[in-house]
Amino acid sequence: MNISFIYGFLLVFAATTCGAVKETESQSIVSDKGKKITLNIVHKESEEDIDVLDDKGTPIIKVEIIEDDGYQVDKPANENVCLLSKLEEYENKSYCYDRMEYPSSNTSQKILDHCDGRSIYVLVPIKCRGEELEKDNETTPDDKG
């Protein structure tokens, strides 16, 4: 399953749903590989909690959107890490990320509580390999000067 697809979808989803009324909902989407993904979403006053499940109901990732701090907190089911991304990064239109260690001294108590003692990394947007190749292919000999 393409985790970049899920991160990209959740960043866009986060930017459009924060601040909603307190409620619970479930949504299903189909991944780029044709697999069904279920989102169980709990809307809170300034947070969204999203459990992402695969087509068998197995947890893939838990996502917590903390609007007050401006971060999305991702906790993959297969790793003991906490991945932070800024909510406004969805505008970058790049769904590829690199991890950088993030010192807990720079992190709010609310995010530390959500991370539950996991190692904390910040996700930094990077150019996707496919985009880089496409750009290189678009260059003509005249463009090289």
N, C-alpha and C positions, 0 to 999 in steps of 0.2 A: 504494500500500500504506500502511496506517495505521501509522506508526511509533509512535504512542502505544500502540497495541495491543501491539506487540512489546515496548516498554519495560515496560509493565505486566506482561505475561506473564513477562518475564525477571526482573523484581524479585520476583515471587511464586515463580518457579522457584528463584531464588538463595536465598531464605530457607528453602526446604525441602530443598536439596541440599548445602549447604556441609558440609564435614567428612566427606564420603563417602570410601570406599576408593578407592585409585588404580585407575582403569579408564577405558575409552573406550566411548562409546555414541553412537548416532544415533537421533534422534526426529523424527517428522514431525507437524506440526500444520496446521490449516487456519485462515487468517486470517479476520477478520470480513468480508472481501470474497470469500471462497471460494478464495483462492490457497493452494497448498501451500507451507509453509515447513519447511525441514529444519534441525535443530539437531545439529551435530556437537560432542559434549561430551567434554572430557577432565577427569576428576576427579583432583585432586591432594590432597595432605595438607591444606592450608589454602587451596586455590584451586580454582576451576572456570574452564576456558577453553571458550568456546562460540563456534563459528562459525555464523552464521545465513545460510542460502542461500535464494534464491528458487526458484520452481518450475523454473527452467532451470539451477540450480546456480551462479548468479552470487552472489558474496558481497554481503550486505546490510550486515552489521555484525559486528564481532568484540567479544565481551563477555568480560571477565575479572573474575571475582568474587574479591576479595581479603579473605578473612574476617578476617585479622589486623588489617587497617586498618579493616574495617567498610564497605568501599566496593565498588561495582560500577563498573567502568571500561568504557565503551562507545566503540568506535571505528568510526563509520559508514564504509562503503566510499566514499561519495560526498562526504565532507568530510575535511579534514585537521585534525580536532578530536578531543579526548579529553573525554568527558562523564562526570563523576563523580556518583554518587548513593549515598546512604547505604542500607545493606541493610535497615534497619528501616522505611524509608519505604513499603514495600508495605502496611503496616497503615493508611496514610492513605486507602486505597481511592480515591484520585484518581490517574488515570493521565495527567494533563496536567502538563507541566513548563515552566518558564521557565529560560533559561540565564543564569548570572551568571559573569563572568570570575573565575577562581580563581588567586590568585598561587601560583607554583611554590614560593615560600618557605614556604607553609603545607602543602606536600605531602610525603609520605614519599618516600624514595628508591625504594622498591618501586613506588609509583604512577608516579613520574617515569619509571622504567625501562619500565613497561608502556605509557606514553603515547608513547614513541619520539619526543620532540621536538615533538609536536603541541601546538597551543594548548589550554589546559586550562580547562574550564568546569564548574561544579557545577550539577546539575539541581535546581531548587527546586520542590517541589510547589505547584501552584496549582489553584484551582477551575476545572473544565472549563466551557466556555461553555454546553454543554447542561445541566449541573447548575444553573448560575446561572439559566438561563431557566426550568427546571422549578421552581426555588424561587420565582422571581418569580410564576409562574403559580399557585402554590399559595396565595399571599397573598390573603386576602379583604378587602373594605373594612373589616370590623370589626377586622382585625388591624392596620390602619394607625393606629388610635387615634383 
